[in-house]
Amino acid sequence: MKRSAPIHIDAEQFRKNGHMLIDRIAAFLESLPEQPVTKGEQPREIRALLGNEPLPVDATPLENIYMNVSELLFQHSLHNGHPRFWGYITSSAAPAGILADLLAASVNANVGAYPLSPVATEIEKQTVRWIAEFIGFPNDCGGLFVSGGNMANITGLLAARKAKAPWDIRKTGLNSRKMLIYCSVGTHTWIHKAADLLGFGTDSIRWIGMNGDQQMQTQLLENQIIEDLNQGHLPFVVVGTAGSVSTGSVDRLSEIAAVCKKHELWFHIDGAYGAPAVIVPEVTALFDGLELADSVALDPHKWLYSPLEAGCILVRNPKALAEAFSFRPEYYNFDGSDEDPATNFHEEGMQNSRGFRALKVWVTLRQVGKNGYIGMLREDIQLAKKLYDLTHAHPDMEAVSNHLSITTFRYVPRDFDKNDLGRLNKLNEELVNRIQTGGEAFVSNAVIDGKYCLRVCIVNYRTSEEDIEALVEIVERFGNEVFNQLKVK
Ligand SMILES: *Cc1c(COP(=O)(O)O)cnc(C)c1O
């Protein structure tokens, strides 16, 4: 007799629940533009919705669970798929990727080793190759999918650490040498975690100043490296940023590449946000030198519009990841034949068992093609520029920066004392809070040269010109409100 497990559902019930759920998801996606971006609910309100139920002890019919939880999620989430969501760097997720995730979970391939995931492993390798081609990186590189930009960058730094330490660092550790990391002061905070987790400590980060275009000053970089070498330290990696988190600026990558070459340092590029934009002809030149990096971190869940999570690390030397990560325990039998060797991704990164993150990216790259991406990224960039122009022309606003698809600006009422930076910052901070909880649109913030700014990052293929015009009106309206309240105080 067949075993009957309470977790099993038969094909009939699977279809019924699945169709119901897909119908609900399709209606949800269709309704996004009419939904508030967020209801701005507080943790206490959300907890009250869930109730204080203890661990379920007995079974509940599945339909009830799906109905209940889909309603909870649709009604009480922040909708980053909304056409007016522009906060941080979180994209509107590709619908094709949503379905691909369902398919990936259905087969449940463990992409840690080839024998456990034959076709999934080869699809992941092909996706890595396509991403390299996408950004103009050598397509015989190594690489793999990870959870996001943080992990992609940390993986790149681990490869750099192994490649550049002149002793067996994987065996004996840091040996009390001061291994140094160089990056601009605009680098994303993953660098703190990396320096900490890798055992270097955050003091091992050499923060290099930026020029007026928010780019690392290459001359300062080289001066610092020379000074550290003279002190007997061990510089090993320079991190360039291609699309900085606050303003979208791209470092002068070919200049940094030349410094790295001269001093034999690993050149890592954090392209988590910006690297895909290299395909847009109008901005390609900004990325000169990207192809010279030893490693590039990307984030398909940002500007390739993949559903979370999908990060990707590319390394020029296809062996560098295995050299940094491989251990070969006796209880694995994954080797295959010598003339047709298998890739076992557990040897190339930090994870052991791995999900099939590449599938949603592979499906969407096929659906859209490079040309489709050129069009979408170009429009995101054009919309950010339009916002810059509109705020620049507005008598009560000040456009501050515009790089790639990120624009920053401030609300500066015309009869406001512009030298009162403290009050202006307070006004704009309050304005960001209002907009973030108001539900009409979502922006985040950036502090640029001491100015607290509204920051709009368009990695959203649903945004149109009308939405950008609406934002200007929203800022006007809320800005005026906040201004009048501050005046009364
Ligand atoms: C978003 C971002 C990261 C971190 O990526 P996660 O996917 O959030 O882990 C790192 N660097 C830059 C430049 C980013 O924009």
Ligand as a Chemical Component Dictionary entry (heavy atoms), coordinates in Angstrom:
data_LIG
# 
_chem_comp.id                   LIG 
_chem_comp.type                 NON-POLYMER 
_chem_comp.pdbx_formal_charge   0 
_chem_comp.three_letter_code    LIG 
# 
loop_
_chem_comp_atom.comp_id 
_chem_comp_atom.atom_id 
_chem_comp_atom.alt_atom_id 
_chem_comp_atom.type_symbol 
_chem_comp_atom.charge 
_chem_comp_atom.model_Cartn_x 
_chem_comp_atom.model_Cartn_y 
_chem_comp_atom.model_Cartn_z 
_chem_comp_atom.pdbx_ordinal 
LIG C1 C1 C 0 22.207 47.120 -4.053 1  
LIG C2 C2 C 0 23.659 47.263 -4.069 2  
LIG C3 C3 C 0 24.476 46.373 -3.367 3  
LIG C4 C4 C 0 23.903 45.294 -2.491 4  
LIG O1 O1 O 0 23.118 44.395 -3.222 5  
LIG P1 P1 P 0 22.012 43.489 -2.522 6  
LIG O2 O2 O 0 21.366 42.766 -3.641 7  
LIG O3 O3 O 0 21.080 44.430 -1.812 8  
LIG O4 O4 O 0 22.713 42.581 -1.578 9  
LIG C5 C5 C 0 25.837 46.545 -3.478 10 
LIG N1 N1 N 0 26.362 47.532 -4.232 11 
LIG C6 C6 C 0 25.606 48.404 -4.925 12 
LIG C7 C7 C 0 26.251 49.465 -5.763 13 
LIG C8 C8 C 0 24.227 48.301 -4.858 14 
LIG O5 O5 O 0 23.469 49.167 -5.540 15 
# 
loop_
_chem_comp_bond.comp_id 
_chem_comp_bond.atom_id_1 
_chem_comp_bond.atom_id_2 
_chem_comp_bond.value_order 
_chem_comp_bond.pdbx_ordinal 
LIG C1 C2 SING 1  
LIG C2 C3 SING 2  
LIG C2 C8 DOUB 3  
LIG C3 C4 SING 4  
LIG C3 C5 DOUB 5  
LIG C4 O1 SING 6  
LIG O1 P1 SING 7  
LIG P1 O2 DOUB 8  
LIG P1 O3 SING 9  
LIG P1 O4 SING 10 
LIG C5 N1 SING 11 
LIG N1 C6 DOUB 12 
LIG C6 C7 SING 13 
LIG C6 C8 SING 14 
LIG C8 O5 SING 15 
# 
